[in-house]
Amino acid sequence: LNEIQAGEMVEFASGVKGIALNLENENVGIVIFGSDTAIKEGDLVKRTGSIVDVPAGKAMLGRVVDALGVPIDGRGALSDHERRRVEVKAPGIIERQSVHEPMQTGLKAVDSLVPIGRGQRELIIGDRQTGKTAIAIDTILNQKQINSRGLEHTFESETLYCVYVAIGQKRSTVAQLVQILSEANALEYSILVAATASDPAPLQFLAPYSGCAMGEYFRDNGMHALIIYDDLSKQAVAYRQMSLLLRRPPGREAFPGDVFYLHSRLLERAAKRSDQTGAGSLTALPVIETQAGDVSAYIPTNVIPITDGQICSETELFYRGIRPAINVGLSVSRVGSAAQLKAMKQVRGSSKLELAQYREVAALAQFGSDLDAVTQALPHRGARL
C-alpha cells in the first residue's frame, strides 16, 4: 500500500471494499463500505488501482442503487452504462453561463416568489416534519407533464431528469418514496441513490457525490438534470464520525475543519454549461434540517452562502395548514428571477411586497380595528395570498 493514491478503492480478503482517506508515513487510514466484522488483524488488503467510480447513463433511470451504484431494487444488473469518477472538479468559469432558463417546480409559492432556474443551487431548510422532502418530491412529480411531452417528441432541451439522494433515512421511507414515484410514473425519468440509516457512515458520506456523478452525465451531454440531496446535515454527521475515527482534529461542534469544503465541492458541481460545451445543466436542491428553527447553527451557516438562495419552511405555518409551509420573508432566490417566465413575472406583480406589508400590519390588526381603509385592506389581501 506504499504507493496508494488518495481516494483509491481497496479490497479486503473478505470481499469488503474501502477507500483510502488518510495517507501517513507509517499507516494508511481506510474507511470501510460495509460490515467490519469479517476483517481481522493480519488480513491481506489489495489495491484496486482505481479511484472510486459509479455507473452513469440512461440505463440508470428507474433504478434504485446504493452509494456505490450497485442496484438494490431486485431488478437485476444494470444494462449498458459508462462509469464516472465520484470526485471530479467542478466546471470552471469559462465553461459556465448564467442561469436563464426556468426550472418549474409546479408549486405556485416557489415558482412565483422564489423562482429557480436550471443550473441553480436552491437550499431547502427547516425543522423536521415541516414538509421539506414534500417540496422536493412534488418537484420531481410535477416534471411529469413537461417530461411526457419531451420524451414523446424527444425534446431533450425540455426533459428534466431527476436524481434523488436519500442520506440516513429509514428504509421504509425510501420504499414508500419508490412506491409514490412509480405510481405516478415518475420513476421512468428518475434515479434513486439510497444510503439508509442502517448503512455505514462512509456510504452516507459518499452517496451525494455518487448521485452527483450520475447527474453530471446528463449535464455534460447537453441534457438537463435535477439532483436532490436529502439531507446534507446527516452527511455532515456521518463525515464527522469518520473524521473523528481517523483521528483528524475536531473543530466547532466537533466537526472537522474541512466540513465547509465537504459541501462546497459538492454543490459547485451544479452548473449551467455554456453553449460551446453543450448547454446542459444540473440543478441542485440540497436539504438541511435545523434544530428549533436555528438557522445560525454551524452547518446551515456553511451551506447558505454556498447556495444561490434558500426556501425556509416553518413549523408554525405547517401547523396552521399553510402547505408548502414556506416563510416568504426569509426565503430568497438570488439568481432565479432572471430565469422566471415573463408571464409569471406579470402575474406575480408586487405580491412579495404585499405579503411583507401584511406581516407587518397583521400584528397591529389583532389589537384594534381603528385602521384607515388602505391599511385595513392589507390584512384581507395578505390572508388571501
Secondary structure by P-SEA (a helix, b strand, c coil): ccccccbbbbbccccbbbbbccccccbbbbbbccccccccccbbbbbccccbbbbbccccccccccccccccccccccccbbbbbccccccccccccccccccccccccccccccccccbbbbbbbccccaaaaaaaaaaaaaaaaaaaaaaacccccbbbbbbbbccccaaaaaaaaaaaaaacccccbbbbbbcccccaaaaaaaaaaaaaaaaaaaaacccbbbbcccaaaaaaaaaaaaaaacccccccccccccccaaaaaaacbbbbcccccccbbbbbbbbbbcccccccaaaaaaaaaccbbbbbbaaaaaaccccccccccbbbccccccccaaaaaaacaaaaaaaaaaaaaaaaaccccccaaaaaaaaaaaac
